[in-house]
Amino acid sequence: MWSPVNPHSFFQRKNYPKRVTVWCDFTATFILPPYFFTDIVNTERYRDLLMNFVIPELQARNVLQRITFQQNGAPPHVATIVKECLRTAFNEAHLIGRHFTPPKSPDLAPPEYWLWGLLRGIVYPRNPKNIEQLREFIREEVSRIDVRDFRKALNNLPHLLKAVQHEEGGHFENYF
């Protein structure tokens, strides 16, 4: 049997369709605006985010030396140039990174266990039509989050740590 479709023809498509990579973080009193990466996050782009956006934002709020900066063990986060940048900007005692969390444990940074789920639940139902509208919706929704919600998320951290300890570093989502 012959097929009307040529089995030797092919088409190219990108492995990764258009997407948005966004960075956002918060304290008990404020949220930093979302930062949108234009390409896949690598060491240089992450360092640029820190040097050109995060650190100046924290300096403008006069809190750089008073906060603890937490990040996970993603490769760009633990690169030497990033660690040097963070040590220059923050006191070493105010950095939480890869060695804070047990191996293979879930991410304990509040944006990971709270903020991204919240935003997904609010932004996706709005059905953005394109990448720029998705970015706009994210900006809008981040600006609407009440500071009391940040505090609730941060106050939940000790409970998460106990759950991780109970599971000996394993997954603990069944507790919540």
N, C-alpha and C positions, 0 to 999 in steps of 0.2 A: 504494500500500500504506500502511496506517495503522499507526502504532506505538502500543503500549499505554502508552508513556512520554510524558509531556508535555514537548515540546521547549522550552516556554517557562518551565518551572519551573527554579528554581536553588536551590542551597544554599550557605551560607557556610562556609568553613573558613579557619583561620589559615594564613597563608603559611608560618609556621615552627611546626612542632609543638613540643611540650615538649622542652626540651634543657637541658643543663648547660654553663655557661661557668665554667671553673675557672682560677684563677691559682695557680701554684706555682713556687718557685725554690729553688735550693740553692747551697751553696758546697762546698769540698773537705772540710768538716768537719761540716756539718749541712744539713738541709732545712727550709725553712719549711713549716708546715702548709698544706694546700690552702685556698684562699679561693674560695667559690662566689658568683658574682654572681647576683642575683635577676632581672636584666634585661639587655638588651644593653649591652655596655660602651661608655660614652661618656667624654668628657673628665672630667666631674665625678665619675663613678663610679670611674674609674681613679685620679684624684687622691685620692678618699676612701680607696681601697684603700691607696695609699701612706701617707697621713697617719695613718690609723686602724688599720692592720694591719702593713704592711711595716716602716715606720720604727720604730714601737714594738717590734716583734719584734727588730729588729736592735739597738736600744738596750738591750733587756733582756738580750741576749747580749753586750753591750759590744763590738760589732764594727762599728758604723756608720761610724766614721772609718777603718777598716782594710780595707774591702772595695771592690771595683769593681762598680758596678751596671750591668748591661748590659740593654738593651731594644732592640726593633726599631723600625722607622719607622712603626708603625701610627699612624693619626691621633690617637688619644687620647694616645699616648706623646710626641708632639712639640708638643702644644698649649702655649701660653705659660704657662698656670697650672700645668701639670704640670712644665715645665722649671724654673719658679721654685721649685716645691716641692722638686724634686730638688737644685737648686743650693743651697738653704737647708740641706738635710739632709746632702748629700755634698759633698766637695771636688770642684770642677770636673774635676780630673784623674782622679777616680774614677768618671766617667760615660762609658759607651759607648752611643752612640745611632745615629741615622740616618746620620750622616756617616762612621761607621766602616766600614760595609759598602758595597761597590760597588753601583751602581744595578741593580735587577732580579736581584740575586744571592739565593741561598737564605738563609734566616735562619740565622745562625751562633750564636744563643744556645743553650747546651747543653740547656735544656728543650725547645727546638724540635726539635733533631736527635736527641735521645736520650730524654728523660723521657716525652714524650707517646706515642711509639711503644711504649715499654716498658709504660706503663700500659694502653694500648689492648689490647696483646697479653695482658695479665693480667686486666683487668677485664671486657672484653667476653665472653670465654668463660664467665664466671661467670653470664652471662645475667640481669642485674638486671631485676627485674619492674616497677620504677617509678623515678622521679627520685630519691626519697629513698634507695632502696636503691643506686642508682648512686653517689650521693654517699658513702654509707657504705662501699661497696667501694673507691672512690678513696681515702678517708681511710685505710682499712685497708692497702691496698697501698702507699701512700706511706710509711706508718709502718714497713713491712717492708723498705724498700730499705736495703741496707748502704752505709755511708759509703764503703767502698772502691770501690763502683760509681760514686759521684759523682766520685771522683778519676780513675777511668778515663775517664769522659766528658769531664772537664775537660782531661785530658792528651791527648785526641784533637783538641782545638781547633787546635793548630799544623798537624796533617795536613790538617784541613779548610781552613785558610787557604791552604795550599800548593795544594790542589786548586782552590779558587776562583781563585787567582792563575793557575794553569795554564790554566783555562777563561776567563780574562780577565773574571771577574765572572759568568760563566754558571753553569748548573747542573752539579753535579759528582757526583750520586748514583751514577753508573756506576763511580766509584772505590771504592765501599764495598759 
